[in-house]
Amino acid sequence: MSEAPEKKSNVKVHVLRCGSESCRALLPFEETDEGLLLGNMIEIATREGDAAFFPCPRCGGRNLVEEVVHEGKKRTRVTGFKA
């Protein structure tokens, strides 16, 4: 019986940074090259009205996020920044 070779993922993961060009603080989330956060982080996002966001601890800005379906799974994507 032969084992199937392991499929290697080419996805690169980076620490998420604040979307403010003047801040760029590190946030406690990991983001892929596709702009998706690892895990379904929308559940822990702060909500105000219809907006979901992760506040930056350094500048206080809002890193806006939305829930998307990627390859059949619910994922979270950073969509922008609001001061």
Protein Blocks (a to p, Z undefined) as FASTA:
>chain_A
ZZddddddfbdcdddddfbfklopacfbdcdfkopaehjfklmpccehjbccdddfklop
acddddddeehiacdddfbdcZZ
